[in-house]
Every structure is written in structure tokens, then in C-alpha cells.
Amino acid sequence: MNVKVEKKENSVVEIEFTMDKEQFNAELDKAFKQNAKKFKVPGFRNGMVPRAVVEKTYGEGVLYEFVIENTVDEAYRTAVIENNLEIVSRPELDIKQIGKDKDFIFVVNVCVKPEAKVSDYKGIEVKKVSTRVTKKEVEEELESIREKNARIVTVEDRELKDGDISVIDFEGFVDGVAFEGGKGENFELTIGSGQFIPGFEEQMVGMKVDEERDVNVKFPEEYHAQDLAGKDATFKVKLHEIKEKVLPELDDEFAKDVSEYDTLEDYKKELNKKVKERKEAQAKAQKEQEAIDKFIEKVEVIIPEGMIDEEVEKMVEEMNANLSYQGLNIDMYLQYMGMSLEDYKAQMRDQASKRIKLSLGLEAVAKEEKVEVTEEEIDAKIKELSAQYGAGDEESLVKNENARNYMRQQLSQEKIMKVITDSVVEK
């Protein structure tokens, strides 16, 4: 088979395959023999129908599909390997010519990885973030811990007020008709939390235990359920119970209960240290993210649309995998968000493009900096992750070429990112 590879614009490669008519006819014979039993013609035993009769009965092109299936994929894979093509999109097949006593000609168009150029990637300027800890921040941290250690007690001698936890039954109606998802029993709602539609919780203030009340609200225009967005609704609410948080006193006993320190002052010093460490970690992450964003802006590359398509599909798969840990899937998520899969993919294209630019830019810098990853580093990283996450049989992973290639890329990118972030200038 004759193969001709031609590079087009925007990293598109056209691979033209030509199978001469003699070979094509031989493939037709082969296809007929392999599939003879699939053709049923009255008057002939199974598998004994002559080829001429089969082509007359089913049409001359009946065997073409089998030849395409048997030859195209293998020819394409061989061409990719022999021409060292790094494919980044799904191939598009176009049959140019096919028929008896004719050369079989087909073309595959595919995107290959483009090369990026990056200049001035060292000395990227980012905003300096303060890690100074204020007294207010320590007090807020202390108050948060105090909230977590609060006791919940039932209140019986007063009306519902802001900050209380209410236990309610409710049912929502639009135009006098109950709507799906608008009903709950013994539901715990903290007044002032903003968990329900604006205006709902405020209208409950002042209710007494066993009281029933109509709460009138309007769904926001951007509400996720489109059939309810912007509509007026009435919720029939019954209050069963009022609970309130009782916060512990901030004293030495509190410090002893929640920490290893004997005094509140010593505990505050420890909290100051923890807040400092957290702010430093956040500042480091912010510095790196800003550096990455500015680095991406310096990457010069034309990304083929097919490559973006593939990255979007990968992002959808990642999203689906993450949702599965919460007992959800992408379809359920999109239904809740009120958008189609096509809309979601369209939203992801910009982010996909940035991810590709970052990856290609880092590869370009790796070549510039002559960054190398040793086999020993790959072994160590695989063993580290295997021990950390229990990722299957360690020995198999170490020998798995796909796992090693993935880890090689990850380690290379980590080294390149260090080159970039170590040179960052904070201003």
C-alpha cells in the first residue's frame, strides 16, 4: 500500500493511502471467504452462495465495508508509527475512491501535537501577598472552633429568632399546584443561613412551636429549575421544634477541652502559628497560580480545534469521575444546573485551551532547559504514590509502560514549574 503524508495548516496532517486494484480485489476475495456464511440466498446452502450471486443480491459494494474494516485501521496505525506522528485528535476518514478493478484510495485527516514557543518565562512578576497574622484573624479562628464545640439544645419558651435551628414540615405551591421537590418533613433549617429562597427564612422569624404559616416568596430569575425560575410561590410551613446553639465560655477550661494547652493564651499562640502556616501555604499557591496564568499568556501556539475537542472530552470524563465519589454523574449534575452537555462542553473550551497551552509551553521550556527525568526518579515516584494511595500492585505499575510515560511527563512538568516559580519576582 502506498502512503503519502502531507502537513496542512494548524497542525493538521493528511495521510493518503492507495491500495492498487490487484491488492484490493484480493482483499475482496478474502472478505468474501471470511464472511460467506453471513449471506443467505434462497436455493443455496449456507456458506455455498457464489460471490457473483451475493454481489447481485446484496449489491456490488456489500464486501467493501468488510475490506475497509479489515485494512483501514491497521494501515492508519502503521503509518502513524512509521512517520512518528504524535496524534492529538480523533482521525477523520474520507473514502476517495473504491470499486471493482479500481485502486482503493482513502484519506485520513488528523491533528498532531503543535510546537509552542515561550519567551521570557523567567522572572515573571507577581503580586506579593502578605502573610502577617492579625489579632482579628486569630479571634475568628477561635470563634470557629468555639462554634464547632457548641451544644445544641431544644428551646420551648420563646418564638423562633435569627440564628435558631428550626425543625419544619413544608410544601411549596405555584398557582395553587404543588411542584416536584418542594416538599420536606422534619427538615432542619438554620434561620439566617440563606439555605432557602430569599425571603423564606425571614418570614419564619417569630413563629411558635406547632404554629403553621404561609410563606410567600419569588424564585430567582436564574433559578436552576427553569420551570420555577421567576415564579411566585407559597410554602405552607409547620414549625415542630426550635433549637439553639449554646457556645462554650472562652476560658482556660475551653483550651484544655479542645487542645493540649492549659491556658487560653497559650492556645491562642498556637492558633496564631497555625493561621500563619495556612496563610503562607495560600500565598504560595496564589503566587504559583498567578505565575502559571502569566506563563500561559507567554505561550505562542496555534491549537487545532480537534485537540481542544479531545481535551474537553477528557475534562468531561474527569468531572464524571469526581461526581461518582458523591454518588452522582454528569447527567444528574447537568440536569441540576439546567444545561445541556453541549452547553457544558462549550463552556469548557476556554479552560481546555489554557490547559493545552500550559502543557505545550512546559514541554517547550523542558527542551530549552534540557530537563531530564531519570528512570530511578520514575521508580521512586511510582513507589511513593503506590504506598500513599494503595494504587494496585506496585511491581506491575513500575513495569507498566503507560504508567511510566505518564509519570515521566508529570515529573518533567514539576521540574519545569520549579524553574519558573523559583525565578518569580514578587512585587
Summary of the structure (lengths in Angstrom):
residues: 427
radius of gyration: 33.2
end to end distance: 61.8
largest distance: 100.4
contacts: 1147
relative contact order: 0.11
helix: 50%
strand: 21%
